[in-house]
Amino acid sequence: MPKLIIGNVFSEAVVGDVSRLPLFTRQAATVYAKRLAWMLEENDILILPLAISKIMIDYISRKMENKITAINFFPISKSIDHPIVLTSDILLNDELIQKIKVLVSGNQWILFPYIYSSAVISFFNELDVMGLNKEMISFVSQYGVNLLNSKASFRALSAQYVSIPPGGICKTPQELHYLMRKQIKNLGAIIVKKDFSADGVGNIAIILNERSECAGVHEVIKLNSYDELTIEFSNTLWDKFVDSLGNNLIVVETYFPSNNTLYAEYNIGKNLSDCKLLNYGLVRMDEIEDATGKGMVNWIGFQIPCNLPNNISEEFLSGCNKLMQLVFSLGYEGLINFDAIVTRENKILFTEINGRLGGCSHIQSIGEKLIGPDYLRTHCILTRNHVPVTDLNYAISLAESLSTKDLKGIVIMNEDIERWGVIDYLVYAKLEKDALCLENKFLKLVIKDLPG
């Protein structure tokens, strides 16, 4: 049964008011939607903001041994200068609905969105096609994923199952004022989170100490004293974070220095026995993309699986299994991601659930196809995003030349050469040291001809 894949990355279901996103993040949504192409099979259709280049379509088709062509893609826009996000205004457009109806008529379809937003559910209902999940379970059809992507709901749902950072939820600027002042006394640092956000855009660190770097935030505010946490300061933050499309709560947590950030992706099935760990690992962090020079450390990729002591990995996965059983009991089905940090004292604190596809979901498709279904046990995978490249053909040729038949190689996973001049890649080898060596060799060669 073919899939109707919808690349509604960073729609209002994920971030709230999309119009308040910075341009870079709206552009990122169009780039990240292209990753879903790795999940395509011959008769599937992918609705996404912008077209994928023919070079990339041909490459994915060859690597995955699927007959994927431009026919499998339905891009909404042709302009790279005005990035769009697949919000309800875009999806629930009569002209678009009629065009998709023509494409899906005569078949049964599986709906496969980036996130089961209320707009996606209405869109699929309007298509009036029969499919495996046409009669969706009540949790999803009643927009239950809202609970699983809310940072405030995460704390309420998970607090009795796993350890979470000390903190709380604010519904007014006054509550924000008092909670920030309380939490910052713990370690001299707090993280303030917009309830719905993505890519770290809704996270701000506020510090009183001399911490040199902060991970997972888009802004660091250094205060000279505790007294600067005034009600006026709280009002400014409140206005910045709250909007009319779901963001009416703010989370404040003690901000712990961490050794590592961990993630795990599960597929939640109809029965508990169908629920499965797909992949897990370290979130690779680097300040290479911190153009502001303010000590922010950002997500650049993954290392799959973790290279941590067994007791830490086991404790993390044990917590993930508890959360997996929780979301299963709620009635959720589909892909889901759990995130946690490892503090300097090696304590695991869970930080959020993402009831949607993640930045690792397409890696699962690539890993299973190119390495094998047991790749998590047999190989080390390293990925990196936003690597500066000027020539996609050269990058692909280089990746192919460095790949061998003994299950060691490089895959170009995504590209935005025309606008950003970047690629994402994946390196795999049986041993971590070999994967790191291969990655370093590729990086030295692929960026050598960049100007400057």
C-alpha positions in Angstrom: 0.0 0.0 0.0 1.6 3.3 -1.0 2.4 6.1 1.4 1.3 9.7 1.2 4.2 11.4 3.0 3.7 15.0 4.1 6.8 17.1 5.0 5.0 19.5 7.4 8.3 20.2 9.2 8.1 23.1 11.7 4.4 23.7 11.1 2.3 25.3 13.8 1.9 21.9 15.4 5.6 22.0 16.2 6.4 25.7 16.8 3.1 27.6 17.3 3.0 30.8 15.3 5.2 30.1 12.2 5.3 33.8 11.2 7.4 34.5 14.3 10.1 32.1 13.3 13.4 33.6 12.1 14.1 33.3 8.4 16.8 30.7 8.9 14.4 28.4 10.7 11.8 28.7 8.0 14.5 27.9 5.4 15.6 25.0 7.5 12.1 23.6 7.4 12.2 23.4 3.6 15.6 21.7 3.8 14.7 19.2 6.5 11.6 18.1 4.6 13.8 16.8 1.8 15.2 14.2 4.2 11.9 12.3 3.9 12.8 11.4 0.3 14.9 8.5 1.8 11.6 6.9 3.0 10.0 6.8 -0.4 9.2 3.7 -2.3 8.2 3.4 -5.9 4.5 4.4 -5.7 4.7 6.8 -2.8 4.1 10.5 -3.0 6.0 13.2 -0.9 4.3 16.6 -0.5 7.0 19.1 0.5 7.7 22.8 0.4 10.4 22.9 -2.3 11.6 20.5 -5.1 14.5 18.2 -4.7 17.3 18.4 -7.3 17.4 15.8 -10.0 20.9 14.9 -8.9 19.7 14.0 -5.5 16.6 12.1 -6.7 18.7 10.0 -9.0 21.2 9.4 -6.2 18.6 8.3 -3.6 16.9 6.1 -6.2 20.2 4.3 -6.9 21.3 4.0 -3.3 18.0 2.7 -2.1 17.4 0.6 -5.3 14.0 2.1 -5.8 12.6 3.7 -9.0 12.2 7.2 -7.6 11.6 10.0 -10.0 10.3 13.6 -10.0 6.8 12.0 -10.2 7.1 10.9 -6.6 7.4 14.5 -5.4 4.8 17.2 -5.1 6.6 20.5 -4.2 4.3 23.3 -3.2 6.6 26.2 -4.1 9.1 26.9 -6.8 10.8 29.9 -5.2 13.8 29.4 -2.9 13.7 33.1 -2.0 10.4 32.8 -0.1 10.5 29.7 2.1 7.1 28.2 3.1 6.1 25.9 5.8 3.3 23.4 5.3 0.9 25.0 7.7 -2.9 24.6 7.8 -3.3 27.6 5.4 -1.1 25.7 2.8 -2.5 22.2 3.3 -6.2 23.2 3.6 -6.4 24.9 0.2 -9.1 23.6 -2.1 -6.9 23.8 -5.2 -4.2 21.7 -3.5 -6.7 19.2 -2.2 -8.2 18.7 -5.6 -4.8 18.2 -7.2 -3.8 15.6 -4.6 -7.2 13.9 -5.0 -6.4 13.2 -8.6 -3.0 11.7 -7.7 -4.4 9.4 -5.0 -7.6 8.2 -6.6 -8.0 4.5 -7.2 -5.6 3.4 -4.5 -5.6 2.8 -0.8 -3.0 5.0 1.0 -1.1 5.1 4.2 -0.8 8.6 5.7 2.8 9.3 6.8 3.3 12.9 7.9 6.2 14.5 9.7 3.7 15.2 12.5 0.0 14.3 12.8 -1.1 17.9 13.1 -4.8 18.8 13.1 -4.3 20.3 9.6 -2.9 16.9 8.3 -5.9 15.0 9.7 -8.4 17.4 8.1 -6.4 17.3 4.8 -6.5 13.5 4.7 -10.2 13.4 5.5 -10.9 15.8 2.7 -9.1 13.6 0.2 -11.7 11.0 0.9 -9.6 7.9 0.1 -9.6 4.6 1.9 -6.4 3.6 3.6 -4.8 1.4 6.2 -5.0 4.2 8.7 -8.0 6.1 7.4 -9.9 5.4 10.6 -7.1 6.7 12.8 -7.0 5.9 16.5 -8.8 8.4 18.6 -5.6 9.7 20.3 -4.1 10.8 17.0 -7.4 11.9 15.3 -8.2 14.1 18.3 -4.7 15.7 18.1 -3.2 13.9 21.0 0.3 14.5 19.6 -0.1 18.0 21.0 0.5 16.5 24.4 3.6 14.7 23.2 5.3 17.8 21.7 4.5 20.2 24.4 7.4 20.8 26.8 5.0 21.6 29.6 3.0 18.4 29.1 6.2 16.4 28.9 7.0 17.4 32.5 3.6 16.4 33.7 3.4 13.1 31.8 6.9 11.9 32.5 7.8 13.1 36.0 6.7 9.9 37.8 8.5 7.6 35.3 11.9 9.2 34.7 14.2 11.9 36.2 13.7 15.4 34.8 15.4 18.7 35.5 14.1 20.7 38.5 11.7 23.4 37.3 8.1 24.2 36.5 5.5 25.7 34.2 4.4 29.4 34.0 1.1 30.7 32.8 1.7 34.4 33.5 4.7 36.8 33.4 4.4 37.1 37.2 4.8 33.3 37.6 7.8 33.4 35.2 9.4 36.1 37.3 9.2 34.1 40.5 10.1 30.8 39.0 13.2 32.1 37.3 14.4 33.7 40.5 13.8 30.4 42.4 15.5 28.1 39.8 18.6 30.2 39.2 19.6 29.9 42.8 20.3 26.2 42.2 23.3 26.4 39.9 23.4 30.0 38.7 21.9 29.1 35.3 18.4 28.4 34.0 17.0 27.4 30.6 13.7 29.1 29.6 11.7 27.1 27.0 8.9 28.1 24.7 6.2 25.4 25.0 6.2 24.5 21.3 9.4 25.0 19.4 12.1 23.1 17.4 15.8 23.2 16.5 16.6 25.0 19.8 14.9 28.2 18.6 12.6 28.4 21.6 15.3 27.9 24.2 17.2 30.7 26.0 19.9 30.3 28.6 20.1 32.8 31.4 23.3 32.6 33.5 24.9 34.3 36.5 28.1 32.3 36.4 31.0 32.3 34.1 30.0 29.2 32.1 31.9 29.2 28.8 29.3 27.4 26.7 25.6 26.5 26.5 24.1 23.7 24.5 20.7 23.5 22.8 19.8 27.2 23.0 19.7 30.0 20.4 20.5 32.8 22.8 22.5 33.2 26.0 21.8 36.1 28.4 24.5 36.8 30.9 23.3 38.8 33.9 25.6 40.6 36.3 23.4 39.9 39.4 20.4 38.1 40.7 18.6 41.5 41.0 18.5 41.9 37.2 15.8 39.2 37.1 13.1 41.9 37.3 9.4 41.8 36.5 10.2 44.0 33.5 12.7 41.3 32.3 10.0 38.6 32.7 7.5 40.7 30.7 9.9 41.0 27.9 10.6 37.3 27.8 6.9 36.5 28.0 6.1 38.7 25.0 8.9 37.0 23.1 7.7 33.5 23.7 3.9 33.6 23.9 1.7 33.6 20.8 -1.9 32.9 19.8 -1.3 29.5 18.2 -0.7 27.3 21.2 2.3 28.9 23.0 0.7 30.2 26.2 3.0 28.4 28.6 6.7 28.8 29.4 8.9 26.2 31.0 11.8 27.1 33.3 14.4 24.6 34.4 17.6 24.5 36.2 20.3 24.4 33.5 22.8 21.6 34.2 26.3 21.5 32.6 26.2 18.2 30.7 28.7 15.7 29.4 26.5 14.4 26.6 23.1 14.7 25.0 21.3 11.4 24.1 18.4 10.5 21.9 16.4 7.4 21.1 13.8 6.8 18.4 11.0 4.2 18.7 8.3 3.0 16.5 5.0 2.6 18.5 2.8 -0.1 17.1 -0.8 -1.2 17.6 0.3 -3.7 20.3 3.0 -3.4 22.9 4.8 -6.3 21.3 5.0 -4.3 18.1 6.8 -1.3 19.8 10.5 -1.3 18.8 13.6 0.6 19.5 14.9 1.7 16.1 18.1 3.7 16.9 19.7 5.6 19.6 22.9 7.5 20.2 24.8 10.7 21.0 23.7 14.0 19.7 26.9 15.5 18.4 27.4 19.1 19.5 29.7 21.8 18.2 30.0 25.5 18.3 31.1 25.6 14.7 27.7 27.1 13.6 27.6 29.7 16.4 28.0 32.8 14.2 27.4 35.1 17.2 30.4 33.9 19.1 28.4 33.8 22.3 29.3 30.3 23.4 26.3 28.5 22.1 26.8 24.8 21.2 24.4 23.4 18.6 23.3 20.1 17.2 25.4 19.1 14.2 24.5 15.4 13.8 24.5 12.0 15.6 26.8 9.2 16.6 24.9 5.9 16.5 24.9 4.1 18.9 26.4 5.6 22.1 30.0 5.1 23.0 29.2 5.5 26.7 29.7 3.1 29.7 27.2 0.3 29.6 25.5 1.4 32.8 24.7 4.9 31.4 23.4 3.5 28.1 21.3 0.9 30.0 19.9 3.5 32.4 19.0 5.7 29.5 17.3 3.0 27.5 15.5 1.8 30.6 14.0 5.3 31.0 13.1 5.3 27.3 11.3 2.0 27.6 9.2 3.5 30.5 8.3 6.5 28.3 7.6 4.2 25.4 5.1 2.2 27.4 3.5 5.5 28.6 2.9 6.9 25.1 1.7 3.4 24.0 -0.9 3.4 26.8 -2.1 6.8 25.7 -2.9 5.4 22.2 -0.1 7.0 20.1 1.1 5.1 17.0 4.1 6.0 14.9 7.7 7.3 15.3 8.7 9.1 18.5 11.9 10.4 19.9 13.1 10.8 23.5 15.9 13.2 24.6 18.0 13.3 27.7 21.2 14.8 29.0 24.0 13.2 31.0 25.1 15.6 33.7 28.7 16.1 34.9 27.8 13.7 37.8 26.6 11.1 35.2 23.0 11.5 36.1 20.5 11.1 33.3 17.8 13.8 33.1 15.1 13.5 30.4 14.3 16.7 28.7 11.6 16.2 26.1 9.5 13.9 23.9 9.0 14.6 20.2 5.9 12.7 19.0 6.8 13.0 15.4 9.6 12.2 13.0 13.1 13.4 14.0 16.4 14.3 12.5 17.3 10.6 12.8 14.2 9.1 11.1 15.7 9.0 7.5 18.9 7.6 9.0 17.0 4.5 9.9 15.9 3.9 6.3 19.5 4.4 5.1 21.0 2.2 7.7 18.7 -0.7 7.2 19.1 -0.6 3.4 22.8 0.0 3.1 24.2 -1.7 6.2 21.5 -4.1 7.3 18.6 -4.4 9.8 21.1 -5.2 12.6 23.3 -2.1 11.9 22.8 -0.8 15.4 24.7 -3.7 16.8 27.3 -4.1 14.0 28.3 -0.6 13.0 29.2 2.9 14.1 27.4 5.7 12.2 28.5 9.4 12.3 26.4 12.1 10.7 27.0 15.8 10.2 24.7 18.5 9.0 25.3 21.8 7.1 28.8 21.0 5.8 29.9 23.7 3.3 30.2 22.4 -0.3 30.1 24.0 -3.6 29.7 21.0 -6.0 27.2 18.3 -5.2 28.4 16.0 -8.0 31.9 16.2 -6.6 30.7 15.4 -3.1 28.8 12.4 -4.3 31.7 11.1 -6.4 34.1 11.6 -3.5 31.7 9.7 -1.1 31.4 6.9 -3.6 35.2 6.6 -4.1 35.8 6.4 -0.3 33.1 3.7 0.2 34.2 0.1 0.1 32.4 -3.3 -0.2 33.3 -4.3 3.4 30.4 -2.2 4.7 32.4 1.0 5.2 31.2 4.1 3.4 29.8 7.6 3.1 26.3 8.7 2.0 25.2 12.2 1.1 21.9 12.5 2.9 20.7 16.0 1.9 21.8 19.1 0.2 21.0 22.8 -0.2 23.7 23.9 -2.6 21.7 26.6 -4.3 20.9 28.7 -1.3 23.0 27.6 1.7 25.8 25.8 -0.1 25.7 22.8 2.3 25.3 19.1 2.4 24.5 16.5 5.2 26.4 13.3 5.2 26.5 9.9 6.9 29.7 7.9 7.5 29.6 4.2 8.6 32.2 1.6 9.6 32.4 -1.4 11.9 34.5 0.4 14.4 34.2 4.0 15.8 37.9 4.8 15.1 37.5 3.7 11.4 34.3 5.9 11.1 36.1 8.9 12.6 39.1 8.3 10.3 36.9 8.1 7.2 35.0 11.2 8.2 38.1 13.2 8.7 39.4 12.2 5.3 36.1 13.1 3.6 36.0 16.5 5.3 39.5 17.4 4.3 38.8 16.6 0.6 35.2 17.8 0.3 35.8 21.4 1.6 39.3 21.9 0.2 38.2 24.0 -2.8 35.9 26.4 -0.8 36.8 30.1 -1.3 38.7 31.6 1.6 
